[in-house]
Amino acid sequence: MPRSARPISRIHSTNSLERLNKDVKRRADVVGIFPNEGAIIRLIGAVLLEVNDEWQTQNRYMQTEPMAELMAPAIDVQPPQIATEAA
């Protein structure tokens, strides 16, 4: 797949908490000075809600349906038996 055709919504860091902290810091830098503690809590809460919504709606790395198919029991398949008697 050409590089330009790849989806933009990729995680640039393998550490989710690090990415979340960077996002909160970036948004806090835009605001600059907070009038009170409640404003900081509202900003962080909004960022957390947004990240939660993204995680809920995006395609998961391991979806549950294919995993359920892998874990389904086999249908009465008997493995071949090796004869123990001498021929």
PDB file of N, CA, C and O in Angstrom:
ATOM      1  N   MET A   1       0.855  -1.173   0.000  1.00  0.00           N
ATOM      2  CA  MET A   1       0.000   0.000   0.000  1.00  0.00           C
ATOM      3  C   MET A   1       0.900   1.236   0.000  1.00  0.00           C
ATOM      4  O   MET A   1       1.822   1.323   0.811  1.00  0.00           O
ATOM      5  N   PRO A   2       0.649   2.182  -0.888  1.00  0.00           N
ATOM      6  CA  PRO A   2       1.467   3.400  -0.889  1.00  0.00           C
ATOM      7  C   PRO A   2       1.288   4.180   0.401  1.00  0.00           C
ATOM      8  O   PRO A   2       0.222   4.154   1.017  1.00  0.00           O
ATOM      9  N   ARG A   3       2.330   4.862   0.795  1.00  0.00           N
ATOM     10  CA  ARG A   3       2.325   5.582   2.060  1.00  0.00           C
ATOM     11  C   ARG A   3       1.208   6.633   2.118  1.00  0.00           C
ATOM     12  O   ARG A   3       0.627   6.848   3.182  1.00  0.00           O
ATOM     13  N   SER A   4       0.899   7.286   0.998  1.00  0.00           N
ATOM     14  CA  SER A   4      -0.125   8.329   0.988  1.00  0.00           C
ATOM     15  C   SER A   4      -1.527   7.775   1.163  1.00  0.00           C
ATOM     16  O   SER A   4      -2.435   8.519   1.534  1.00  0.00           O
ATOM     17  N   ALA A   5      -1.729   6.480   0.905  1.00  0.00           N
ATOM     18  CA  ALA A   5      -3.062   5.893   1.005  1.00  0.00           C
ATOM     19  C   ALA A   5      -3.372   5.354   2.393  1.00  0.00           C
ATOM     20  O   ALA A   5      -4.491   4.904   2.639  1.00  0.00           O
ATOM     21  N   ARG A   6      -2.413   5.390   3.299  1.00  0.00           N
ATOM     22  CA  ARG A   6      -2.648   4.868   4.646  1.00  0.00           C
ATOM     23  C   ARG A   6      -3.569   5.789   5.426  1.00  0.00           C
ATOM     24  O   ARG A   6      -3.554   7.003   5.217  1.00  0.00           O
ATOM     25  N   PRO A   7      -4.373   5.226   6.324  1.00  0.00           N
ATOM     26  CA  PRO A   7      -5.255   6.082   7.136  1.00  0.00           C
ATOM     27  C   PRO A   7      -4.449   6.985   8.063  1.00  0.00           C
ATOM     28  O   PRO A   7      -3.361   6.625   8.512  1.00  0.00           O
ATOM     29  N   ILE A   8      -4.989   8.138   8.333  1.00  0.00           N
ATOM     30  CA  ILE A   8      -4.304   9.122   9.160  1.00  0.00           C
ATOM     31  C   ILE A   8      -4.418   8.788  10.640  1.00  0.00           C
ATOM     32  O   ILE A   8      -3.527   9.142  11.412  1.00  0.00           O
ATOM     33  N   SER A   9      -5.476   8.125  11.052  1.00  0.00           N
ATOM     34  CA  SER A   9      -5.717   7.880  12.471  1.00  0.00           C
ATOM     35  C   SER A   9      -4.882   6.705  12.978  1.00  0.00           C
ATOM     36  O   SER A   9      -5.406   5.622  13.238  1.00  0.00           O
ATOM     37  N   ARG A  10      -3.580   6.934  13.114  1.00  0.00           N
ATOM     38  CA  ARG A  10      -2.686   5.922  13.662  1.00  0.00           C
ATOM     39  C   ARG A  10      -2.147   6.418  14.995  1.00  0.00           C
ATOM     40  O   ARG A  10      -2.026   7.622  15.223  1.00  0.00           O
ATOM     41  N   ILE A  11      -1.829   5.487  15.859  1.00  0.00           N
ATOM     42  CA  ILE A  11      -1.211   5.850  17.124  1.00  0.00           C
ATOM     43  C   ILE A  11       0.271   6.059  16.856  1.00  0.00           C
ATOM     44  O   ILE A  11       0.941   5.157  16.355  1.00  0.00           O
ATOM     45  N   HIS A  12       0.789   7.233  17.183  1.00  0.00           N
ATOM     46  CA  HIS A  12       2.182   7.551  16.933  1.00  0.00           C
ATOM     47  C   HIS A  12       3.080   7.093  18.072  1.00  0.00           C
ATOM     48  O   HIS A  12       4.303   7.095  17.934  1.00  0.00           O
ATOM     49  N   SER A  13       2.500   6.706  19.177  1.00  0.00           N
ATOM     50  CA  SER A  13       3.268   6.238  20.313  1.00  0.00           C
ATOM     51  C   SER A  13       2.688   4.907  20.759  1.00  0.00           C
ATOM     52  O   SER A  13       1.480   4.691  20.675  1.00  0.00           O
ATOM     53  N   THR A  14       3.536   4.028  21.228  1.00  0.00           N
ATOM     54  CA  THR A  14       3.038   2.747  21.713  1.00  0.00           C
ATOM     55  C   THR A  14       2.523   2.857  23.138  1.00  0.00           C
ATOM     56  O   THR A  14       1.873   1.941  23.640  1.00  0.00           O
ATOM     57  N   ASN A  15       2.807   3.960  23.778  1.00  0.00           N
ATOM     58  CA  ASN A  15       2.389   4.142  25.154  1.00  0.00           C
ATOM     59  C   ASN A  15       1.155   5.047  25.189  1.00  0.00           C
ATOM     60  O   ASN A  15       1.260   6.251  24.956  1.00  0.00           O
ATOM     61  N   SER A  16      -0.003   4.473  25.479  1.00  0.00           N
ATOM     62  CA  SER A  16      -1.262   5.222  25.460  1.00  0.00           C
ATOM     63  C   SER A  16      -1.291   6.342  26.492  1.00  0.00           C
ATOM     64  O   SER A  16      -1.810   7.424  26.217  1.00  0.00           O
ATOM     65  N   LEU A  17      -0.747   6.096  27.662  1.00  0.00           N
ATOM     66  CA  LEU A  17      -0.746   7.137  28.693  1.00  0.00           C
ATOM     67  C   LEU A  17       0.140   8.307  28.303  1.00  0.00           C
ATOM     68  O   LEU A  17      -0.189   9.462  28.573  1.00  0.00           O
ATOM     69  N   GLU A  18       1.265   8.006  27.669  1.00  0.00           N
ATOM     70  CA  GLU A  18       2.149   9.071  27.214  1.00  0.00           C
ATOM     71  C   GLU A  18       1.440   9.938  26.174  1.00  0.00           C
ATOM     72  O   GLU A  18       1.544  11.164  26.203  1.00  0.00           O
ATOM     73  N   ARG A  19       0.733   9.302  25.276  1.00  0.00           N
ATOM     74  CA  ARG A  19      -0.008  10.045  24.246  1.00  0.00           C
ATOM     75  C   ARG A  19      -1.109  10.885  24.880  1.00  0.00           C
ATOM     76  O   ARG A  19      -1.309  12.033  24.484  1.00  0.00           O
ATOM     77  N   LEU A  20      -1.815  10.344  25.841  1.00  0.00           N
ATOM     78  CA  LEU A  20      -2.873  11.074  26.525  1.00  0.00           C
ATOM     79  C   LEU A  20      -2.306  12.288  27.260  1.00  0.00           C
ATOM     80  O   LEU A  20      -2.883  13.374  27.199  1.00  0.00           O
ATOM     81  N   ASN A  21      -1.188  12.112  27.950  1.00  0.00           N
ATOM     82  CA  ASN A  21      -0.554  13.233  28.660  1.00  0.00           C
ATOM     83  C   ASN A  21      -0.115  14.329  27.699  1.00  0.00           C
ATOM     84  O   ASN A  21      -0.255  15.513  28.005  1.00  0.00           O
ATOM     85  N   LYS A  22       0.415  13.945  26.538  1.00  0.00           N
ATOM     86  CA  LYS A  22       0.818  14.939  25.544  1.00  0.00           C
ATOM     87  C   LYS A  22      -0.387  15.718  25.022  1.00  0.00           C
ATOM     88  O   LYS A  22      -0.304  16.924  24.791  1.00  0.00           O
ATOM     89  N   ASP A  23      -1.509  15.016  24.837  1.00  0.00           N
ATOM     90  CA  ASP A  23      -2.714  15.683  24.347  1.00  0.00           C
ATOM     91  C   ASP A  23      -3.242  16.684  25.379  1.00  0.00           C
ATOM     92  O   ASP A  23      -3.634  17.794  25.018  1.00  0.00           O
ATOM     93  N   VAL A  24      -3.255  16.301  26.650  1.00  0.00           N
ATOM     94  CA  VAL A  24      -3.703  17.213  27.711  1.00  0.00           C
ATOM     95  C   VAL A  24      -2.774  18.425  27.780  1.00  0.00           C
ATOM     96  O   VAL A  24      -3.238  19.559  27.893  1.00  0.00           O
ATOM     97  N   LYS A  25      -1.469  18.185  27.711  1.00  0.00           N
ATOM     98  CA  LYS A  25      -0.502  19.290  27.772  1.00  0.00           C
ATOM     99  C   LYS A  25      -0.675  20.237  26.589  1.00  0.00           C
ATOM    100  O   LYS A  25      -0.622  21.456  26.754  1.00  0.00           O
ATOM    101  N   ARG A  26      -0.879  19.683  25.407  1.00  0.00           N
ATOM    102  CA  ARG A  26      -1.056  20.514  24.219  1.00  0.00           C
ATOM    103  C   ARG A  26      -2.272  21.416  24.357  1.00  0.00           C
ATOM    104  O   ARG A  26      -2.216  22.599  24.021  1.00  0.00           O
ATOM    105  N   ARG A  27      -3.368  20.860  24.850  1.00  0.00           N
ATOM    106  CA  ARG A  27      -4.583  21.670  25.016  1.00  0.00           C
ATOM    107  C   ARG A  27      -4.452  22.678  26.148  1.00  0.00           C
ATOM    108  O   ARG A  27      -4.994  23.780  26.064  1.00  0.00           O
ATOM    109  N   ALA A  28      -3.741  22.313  27.199  1.00  0.00           N
ATOM    110  CA  ALA A  28      -3.529  23.250  28.306  1.00  0.00           C
ATOM    111  C   ALA A  28      -2.649  24.414  27.859  1.00  0.00           C
ATOM    112  O   ALA A  28      -2.851  25.544  28.302  1.00  0.00           O
ATOM    113  N   ASP A  29      -1.676  24.152  26.988  1.00  0.00           N
ATOM    114  CA  ASP A  29      -0.817  25.219  26.481  1.00  0.00           C
ATOM    115  C   ASP A  29      -1.605  26.224  25.649  1.00  0.00           C
ATOM    116  O   ASP A  29      -1.279  27.411  25.636  1.00  0.00           O
ATOM    117  N   VAL A  30      -2.636  25.755  24.955  1.00  0.00           N
ATOM    118  CA  VAL A  30      -3.474  26.651  24.157  1.00  0.00           C
ATOM    119  C   VAL A  30      -4.237  27.609  25.075  1.00  0.00           C
ATOM    120  O   VAL A  30      -4.355  28.798  24.778  1.00  0.00           O
ATOM    121  N   VAL A  31      -4.755  27.086  26.194  1.00  0.00           N
ATOM    122  CA  VAL A  31      -5.524  27.908  27.125  1.00  0.00           C
ATOM    123  C   VAL A  31      -4.604  28.897  27.837  1.00  0.00           C
ATOM    124  O   VAL A  31      -4.952  30.065  28.010  1.00  0.00           O
ATOM    125  N   GLY A  32      -3.454  28.431  28.239  1.00  0.00           N
ATOM    126  CA  GLY A  32      -2.494  29.311  28.922  1.00  0.00           C
ATOM    127  C   GLY A  32      -2.718  29.339  30.415  1.00  0.00           C
ATOM    128  O   GLY A  32      -2.145  28.517  31.130  1.00  0.00           O
ATOM    129  N   ILE A  33      -3.529  30.253  30.912  1.00  0.00           N
ATOM    130  CA  ILE A  33      -3.767  30.411  32.353  1.00  0.00           C
ATOM    131  C   ILE A  33      -5.201  29.984  32.661  1.00  0.00           C
ATOM    132  O   ILE A  33      -6.146  30.432  32.012  1.00  0.00           O
ATOM    133  N   PHE A  34      -5.350  29.113  33.658  1.00  0.00           N
ATOM    134  CA  PHE A  34      -6.676  28.660  34.060  1.00  0.00           C
ATOM    135  C   PHE A  34      -7.181  29.537  35.205  1.00  0.00           C
ATOM    136  O   PHE A  34      -6.423  29.861  36.118  1.00  0.00           O
ATOM    137  N   PRO A  35      -8.475  29.929  35.159  1.00  0.00           N
ATOM    138  CA  PRO A  35      -9.005  30.797  36.212  1.00  0.00           C
ATOM    139  C   PRO A  35      -9.144  30.100  37.573  1.00  0.00           C
ATOM    140  O   PRO A  35      -9.028  30.737  38.620  1.00  0.00           O
ATOM    141  N   ASN A  36      -9.395  28.780  37.541  1.00  0.00           N
ATOM    142  CA  ASN A  36      -9.543  28.043  38.800  1.00  0.00           C
ATOM    143  C   ASN A  36      -9.306  26.555  38.548  1.00  0.00           C
ATOM    144  O   ASN A  36      -9.105  26.127  37.412  1.00  0.00           O
ATOM    145  N   GLU A  37      -9.332  25.785  39.618  1.00  0.00           N
ATOM    146  CA  GLU A  37      -9.080  24.345  39.520  1.00  0.00           C
ATOM    147  C   GLU A  37     -10.181  23.630  38.742  1.00  0.00           C
ATOM    148  O   GLU A  37      -9.916  22.654  38.041  1.00  0.00           O
ATOM    149  N   GLY A  38     -11.403  24.112  38.865  1.00  0.00           N
ATOM    150  CA  GLY A  38     -12.523  23.498  38.144  1.00  0.00           C
ATOM    151  C   GLY A  38     -12.337  23.541  36.633  1.00  0.00           C
ATOM    152  O   GLY A  38     -12.737  22.615  35.926  1.00  0.00           O
ATOM    153  N   ALA A  39     -11.725  24.625  36.137  1.00  0.00           N
ATOM    154  CA  ALA A  39     -11.487  24.746  34.697  1.00  0.00           C
ATOM    155  C   ALA A  39     -10.491  23.691  34.218  1.00  0.00           C
ATOM    156  O   ALA A  39     -10.640  23.137  33.130  1.00  0.00           O
ATOM    157  N   ILE A  40      -9.494  23.424  35.023  1.00  0.00           N
ATOM    158  CA  ILE A  40      -8.510  22.395  34.671  1.00  0.00           C
ATOM    159  C   ILE A  40      -9.174  21.019  34.645  1.00  0.00           C
ATOM    160  O   ILE A  40      -8.940  20.226  33.734  1.00  0.00           O
ATOM    161  N   ILE A  41      -9.993  20.748  35.638  1.00  0.00           N
ATOM    162  CA  ILE A  41     -10.681  19.457  35.716  1.00  0.00           C
ATOM    163  C   ILE A  41     -11.621  19.284  34.531  1.00  0.00           C
ATOM    164  O   ILE A  41     -11.707  18.188  33.977  1.00  0.00           O
ATOM    165  N   ARG A  42     -12.333  20.345  34.125  1.00  0.00           N
ATOM    166  CA  ARG A  42     -13.228  20.255  32.965  1.00  0.00           C
ATOM    167  C   ARG A  42     -12.445  19.973  31.686  1.00  0.00           C
ATOM    168  O   ARG A  42     -12.881  19.174  30.858  1.00  0.00           O
ATOM    169  N   LEU A  43     -11.295  20.621  31.517  1.00  0.00           N
ATOM    170  CA  LEU A  43     -10.485  20.392  30.321  1.00  0.00           C
ATOM    171  C   LEU A  43      -9.997  18.946  30.269  1.00  0.00           C
ATOM    172  O   LEU A  43     -10.124  18.279  29.242  1.00  0.00           O
ATOM    173  N   ILE A  44      -9.443  18.468  31.373  1.00  0.00           N
ATOM    174  CA  ILE A  44      -8.939  17.089  31.405  1.00  0.00           C
ATOM    175  C   ILE A  44     -10.086  16.098  31.214  1.00  0.00           C
ATOM    176  O   ILE A  44      -9.924  15.097  30.517  1.00  0.00           O
ATOM    177  N   GLY A  45     -11.233  16.361  31.819  1.00  0.00           N
ATOM    178  CA  GLY A  45     -12.395  15.496  31.637  1.00  0.00           C
ATOM    179  C   GLY A  45     -12.855  15.452  30.190  1.00  0.00           C
ATOM    180  O   GLY A  45     -13.218  14.390  29.684  1.00  0.00           O
ATOM    181  N   ALA A  46     -12.842  16.605  29.516  1.00  0.00           N
ATOM    182  CA  ALA A  46     -13.241  16.647  28.107  1.00  0.00           C
ATOM    183  C   ALA A  46     -12.270  15.847  27.235  1.00  0.00           C
ATOM    184  O   ALA A  46     -12.686  15.140  26.317  1.00  0.00           O
ATOM    185  N   VAL A  47     -10.980  15.966  27.530  1.00  0.00           N
ATOM    186  CA  VAL A  47      -9.980  15.207  26.766  1.00  0.00           C
ATOM    187  C   VAL A  47     -10.175  13.712  27.001  1.00  0.00           C
ATOM    188  O   VAL A  47     -10.113  12.923  26.058  1.00  0.00           O
ATOM    189  N   LEU A  48     -10.410  13.321  28.245  1.00  0.00           N
ATOM    190  CA  LEU A  48     -10.621  11.898  28.551  1.00  0.00           C
ATOM    191  C   LEU A  48     -11.879  11.361  27.874  1.00  0.00           C
ATOM    192  O   LEU A  48     -11.870  10.239  27.368  1.00  0.00           O
ATOM    193  N   LEU A  49     -12.951  12.137  27.854  1.00  0.00           N
ATOM    194  CA  LEU A  49     -14.177  11.699  27.175  1.00  0.00           C
ATOM    195  C   LEU A  49     -13.951  11.542  25.676  1.00  0.00           C
ATOM    196  O   LEU A  49     -14.438  10.591  25.065  1.00  0.00           O
ATOM    197  N   GLU A  50     -13.218  12.470  25.091  1.00  0.00           N
ATOM    198  CA  GLU A  50     -12.938  12.392  23.659  1.00  0.00           C
ATOM    199  C   GLU A  50     -12.106  11.162  23.322  1.00  0.00           C
ATOM    200  O   GLU A  50     -12.392  10.465  22.348  1.00  0.00           O
ATOM    201  N   VAL A  51     -11.084  10.893  24.118  1.00  0.00           N
ATOM    202  CA  VAL A  51     -10.244   9.721  23.883  1.00  0.00           C
ATOM    203  C   VAL A  51     -11.058   8.450  24.060  1.00  0.00           C
ATOM    204  O   VAL A  51     -10.903   7.501  23.291  1.00  0.00           O
ATOM    205  N   ASN A  52     -11.926   8.421  25.069  1.00  0.00           N
ATOM    206  CA  ASN A  52     -12.774   7.257  25.296  1.00  0.00           C
ATOM    207  C   ASN A  52     -13.687   7.018  24.097  1.00  0.00           C
ATOM    208  O   ASN A  52     -13.848   5.878  23.659  1.00  0.00           O
ATOM    209  N   ASP A  53     -14.285   8.081  23.563  1.00  0.00           N
ATOM    210  CA  ASP A  53     -15.155   7.941  22.394  1.00  0.00           C
ATOM    211  C   ASP A  53     -14.385   7.415  21.190  1.00  0.00           C
ATOM    212  O   ASP A  53     -14.898   6.586  20.438  1.00  0.00           O
ATOM    213  N   GLU A  54     -13.153   7.893  21.002  1.00  0.00           N
ATOM    214  CA  GLU A  54     -12.335   7.409  19.893  1.00  0.00           C
ATOM    215  C   GLU A  54     -12.055   5.919  20.039  1.00  0.00           C
ATOM    216  O   GLU A  54     -12.133   5.172  19.064  1.00  0.00           O
ATOM    217  N   TRP A  55     -11.728   5.487  21.252  1.00  0.00           N
ATOM    218  CA  TRP A  55     -11.441   4.072  21.480  1.00  0.00           C
ATOM    219  C   TRP A  55     -12.679   3.208  21.284  1.00  0.00           C
ATOM    220  O   TRP A  55     -12.573   2.071  20.825  1.00  0.00           O
ATOM    221  N   GLN A  56     -13.856   3.737  21.628  1.00  0.00           N
ATOM    222  CA  GLN A  56     -15.088   2.975  21.476  1.00  0.00           C
ATOM    223  C   GLN A  56     -15.488   2.811  20.016  1.00  0.00           C
ATOM    224  O   GLN A  56     -16.043   1.779  19.639  1.00  0.00           O
ATOM    225  N   THR A  57     -15.212   3.823  19.186  1.00  0.00           N
ATOM    226  CA  THR A  57     -15.688   3.793  17.808  1.00  0.00           C
ATOM    227  C   THR A  57     -14.685   3.257  16.805  1.00  0.00           C
ATOM    228  O   THR A  57     -15.088   2.811  15.731  1.00  0.00           O
ATOM    229  N   GLN A  58     -13.401   3.283  17.111  1.00  0.00           N
ATOM    230  CA  GLN A  58     -12.408   2.848  16.132  1.00  0.00           C
ATOM    231  C   GLN A  58     -12.389   1.337  16.017  1.00  0.00           C
ATOM    232  O   GLN A  58     -12.898   0.623  16.882  1.00  0.00           O
ATOM    233  N   ASN A  59     -11.798   0.866  14.944  1.00  0.00           N
ATOM    234  CA  ASN A  59     -11.628  -0.576  14.771  1.00  0.00           C
ATOM    235  C   ASN A  59     -10.637  -1.072  15.801  1.00  0.00           C
ATOM    236  O   ASN A  59      -9.581  -0.473  16.005  1.00  0.00           O
ATOM    237  N   ARG A  60     -10.975  -2.144  16.433  1.00  0.00           N
ATOM    238  CA  ARG A  60     -10.097  -2.694  17.457  1.00  0.00           C
ATOM    239  C   ARG A  60      -9.019  -3.542  16.822  1.00  0.00           C
ATOM    240  O   ARG A  60      -9.201  -4.110  15.745  1.00  0.00           O
ATOM    241  N   TYR A  61      -7.906  -3.615  17.500  1.00  0.00           N
ATOM    242  CA  TYR A  61      -6.791  -4.419  17.005  1.00  0.00           C
ATOM    243  C   TYR A  61      -7.191  -5.891  16.955  1.00  0.00           C
ATOM    244  O   TYR A  61      -6.906  -6.584  15.979  1.00  0.00           O
ATOM    245  N   MET A  62      -7.838  -6.354  17.990  1.00  0.00           N
ATOM    246  CA  MET A  62      -8.305  -7.735  18.025  1.00  0.00           C
ATOM    247  C   MET A  62      -9.812  -7.708  18.239  1.00  0.00           C
ATOM    248  O   MET A  62     -10.281  -7.439  19.345  1.00  0.00           O
ATOM    249  N   GLN A  63     -10.567  -7.984  17.189  1.00  0.00           N
ATOM    250  CA  GLN A  63     -12.018  -7.954  17.277  1.00  0.00           C
ATOM    251  C   GLN A  63     -12.530  -9.235  17.917  1.00  0.00           C
ATOM    252  O   GLN A  63     -11.886 -10.281  17.842  1.00  0.00           O
ATOM    253  N   THR A  64     -13.695  -9.140  18.548  1.00  0.00           N
ATOM    254  CA  THR A  64     -14.206 -10.281  19.309  1.00  0.00           C
ATOM    255  C   THR A  64     -14.770 -11.390  18.420  1.00  0.00           C
ATOM    256  O   THR A  64     -14.676 -12.563  18.781  1.00  0.00           O
ATOM    257  N   GLU A  65     -15.354 -11.049  17.262  1.00  0.00           N
ATOM    258  CA  GLU A  65     -15.975 -12.069  16.415  1.00  0.00           C
ATOM    259  C   GLU A  65     -14.955 -13.065  15.866  1.00  0.00           C
ATOM    260  O   GLU A  65     -15.158 -14.272  15.999  1.00  0.00           O
ATOM    261  N   PRO A  66     -13.858 -12.596  15.251  1.00  0.00           N
ATOM    262  CA  PRO A  66     -12.869 -13.579  14.776  1.00  0.00           C
ATOM    263  C   PRO A  66     -12.246 -14.393  15.910  1.00  0.00           C
ATOM    264  O   PRO A  66     -11.928 -15.569  15.731  1.00  0.00           O
ATOM    265  N   MET A  67     -12.072 -13.767  17.074  1.00  0.00           N
ATOM    266  CA  MET A  67     -11.513 -14.512  18.200  1.00  0.00           C
ATOM    267  C   MET A  67     -12.473 -15.607  18.650  1.00  0.00           C
ATOM    268  O   MET A  67     -12.036 -16.690  19.037  1.00  0.00           O
ATOM    269  N   ALA A  68     -13.787 -15.334  18.604  1.00  0.00           N
ATOM    270  CA  ALA A  68     -14.775 -16.336  18.986  1.00  0.00           C
ATOM    271  C   ALA A  68     -14.727 -17.520  18.023  1.00  0.00           C
ATOM    272  O   ALA A  68     -14.881 -18.668  18.441  1.00  0.00           O
ATOM    273  N   GLU A  69     -14.511 -17.243  16.723  1.00  0.00           N
ATOM    274  CA  GLU A  69     -14.401 -18.328  15.753  1.00  0.00           C
ATOM    275  C   GLU A  69     -13.181 -19.190  16.030  1.00  0.00           C
ATOM    276  O   GLU A  69     -13.231 -20.410  15.874  1.00  0.00           O
ATOM    277  N   LEU A  70     -12.085 -18.563  16.439  1.00  0.00           N
ATOM    278  CA  LEU A  70     -10.880 -19.328  16.737  1.00  0.00           C
ATOM    279  C   LEU A  70     -11.056 -20.202  17.964  1.00  0.00           C
ATOM    280  O   LEU A  70     -10.504 -21.300  18.037  1.00  0.00           O
ATOM    281  N   MET A  71     -11.818 -19.720  18.919  1.00  0.00           N
ATOM    282  CA  MET A  71     -11.995 -20.441  20.173  1.00  0.00           C
ATOM    283  C   MET A  71     -13.131 -21.459  20.118  1.00  0.00           C
ATOM    284  O   MET A  71     -13.316 -22.212  21.074  1.00  0.00           O
ATOM    285  N   ALA A  72     -13.905 -21.503  19.015  1.00  0.00           N
ATOM    286  CA  ALA A  72     -15.033 -22.442  18.902  1.00  0.00           C
ATOM    287  C   ALA A  72     -14.504 -23.874  18.907  1.00  0.00           C
ATOM    288  O   ALA A  72     -13.475 -24.155  18.292  1.00  0.00           O
ATOM    289  N   PRO A  73     -15.192 -24.774  19.592  1.00  0.00           N
ATOM    290  CA  PRO A  73     -14.735 -26.171  19.636  1.00  0.00           C
ATOM    291  C   PRO A  73     -14.879 -26.841  18.273  1.00  0.00           C
ATOM    292  O   PRO A  73     -15.784 -26.509  17.507  1.00  0.00           O
ATOM    293  N   ALA A  74     -13.997 -27.771  17.974  1.00  0.00           N
ATOM    294  CA  ALA A  74     -14.062 -28.517  16.717  1.00  0.00           C
ATOM    295  C   ALA A  74     -15.254 -29.462  16.752  1.00  0.00           C
ATOM    296  O   ALA A  74     -15.685 -29.882  17.826  1.00  0.00           O
ATOM    297  N   ILE A  75     -15.792 -29.797  15.578  1.00  0.00           N
ATOM    298  CA  ILE A  75     -16.982 -30.647  15.479  1.00  0.00           C
ATOM    299  C   ILE A  75     -16.547 -32.108  15.417  1.00  0.00           C
ATOM    300  O   ILE A  75     -16.147 -32.582  14.353  1.00  0.00           O
ATOM    301  N   ASP A  76     -16.613 -32.806  16.495  1.00  0.00           N
ATOM    302  CA  ASP A  76     -16.326 -34.250  16.586  1.00  0.00           C
ATOM    303  C   ASP A  76     -15.235 -34.708  15.615  1.00  0.00           C
ATOM    304  O   ASP A  76     -15.457 -35.629  14.828  1.00  0.00           O
ATOM    305  N   VAL A  77     -14.123 -34.109  15.660  1.00  0.00           N
ATOM    306  CA  VAL A  77     -13.014 -34.525  14.809  1.00  0.00           C
ATOM    307  C   VAL A  77     -12.107 -35.404  15.651  1.00  0.00           C
ATOM    308  O   VAL A  77     -11.565 -34.972  16.668  1.00  0.00           O
ATOM    309  N   GLN A  78     -11.954 -36.632  15.217  1.00  0.00           N
ATOM    310  CA  GLN A  78     -11.082 -37.583  15.913  1.00  0.00           C
ATOM    311  C   GLN A  78      -9.712 -37.557  15.254  1.00  0.00           C
ATOM    312  O   GLN A  78      -9.615 -37.727  14.039  1.00  0.00           O
ATOM    313  N   PRO A  79      -8.656 -37.348  16.022  1.00  0.00           N
ATOM    314  CA  PRO A  79      -7.333 -37.400  15.416  1.00  0.00           C
ATOM    315  C   PRO A  79      -7.005 -38.816  14.982  1.00  0.00           C
ATOM    316  O   PRO A  79      -7.479 -39.775  15.591  1.00  0.00           O
ATOM    317  N   PRO A  80      -6.203 -38.962  13.940  1.00  0.00           N
ATOM    318  CA  PRO A  80      -5.857 -40.314  13.497  1.00  0.00           C
ATOM    319  C   PRO A  80      -5.138 -41.080  14.614  1.00  0.00           C
ATOM    320  O   PRO A  80      -4.286 -40.538  15.317  1.00  0.00           O
ATOM    321  N   GLN A  81      -5.501 -42.328  14.749  1.00  0.00           N
ATOM    322  CA  GLN A  81      -4.944 -43.166  15.796  1.00  0.00           C
ATOM    323  C   GLN A  81      -3.817 -44.033  15.227  1.00  0.00           C
ATOM    324  O   GLN A  81      -3.928 -44.560  14.120  1.00  0.00           O
ATOM    325  N   ILE A  82      -2.757 -44.170  15.977  1.00  0.00           N
ATOM    326  CA  ILE A  82      -1.647 -45.035  15.567  1.00  0.00           C
ATOM    327  C   ILE A  82      -1.882 -46.413  16.164  1.00  0.00           C
ATOM    328  O   ILE A  82      -2.141 -46.560  17.358  1.00  0.00           O
ATOM    329  N   ALA A  83      -1.786 -47.400  15.315  1.00  0.00           N
ATOM    330  CA  ALA A  83      -2.023 -48.773  15.782  1.00  0.00           C
ATOM    331  C   ALA A  83      -0.872 -49.190  16.688  1.00  0.00           C
ATOM    332  O   ALA A  83       0.296 -48.962  16.374  1.00  0.00           O
ATOM    333  N   THR A  84      -1.216 -49.801  17.812  1.00  0.00           N
ATOM    334  CA  THR A  84      -0.188 -50.235  18.765  1.00  0.00           C
ATOM    335  C   THR A  84       0.154 -51.699  18.586  1.00  0.00           C
ATOM    336  O   THR A  84       1.139 -52.173  19.151  1.00  0.00           O
ATOM    337  N   GLU A  85      -0.640 -52.430  17.810  1.00  0.00           N
ATOM    338  CA  GLU A  85      -0.374 -53.872  17.596  1.00  0.00           C
ATOM    339  C   GLU A  85       0.606 -54.056  16.475  1.00  0.00           C
ATOM    340  O   GLU A  85       0.668 -53.242  15.554  1.00  0.00           O
ATOM    341  N   ALA A  86       1.389 -55.143  16.546  1.00  0.00           N
ATOM    342  CA  ALA A  86       2.333 -55.451  15.474  1.00  0.00           C
ATOM    343  C   ALA A  86       1.561 -56.035  14.297  1.00  0.00           C
ATOM    344  O   ALA A  86       0.620 -56.805  14.488  1.00  0.00           O
ATOM    345  N   ALA A  87       1.949 -55.679  13.108  1.00  0.00           N
ATOM    346  CA  ALA A  87       1.233 -56.149  11.920  1.00  0.00           C
ATOM    347  C   ALA A  87       1.574 -57.508  11.514  1.00  0.00           C
ATOM    348  O   ALA A  87       1.036 -58.012  10.529  1.00  0.00           O
TER     349      ALA A  87
END
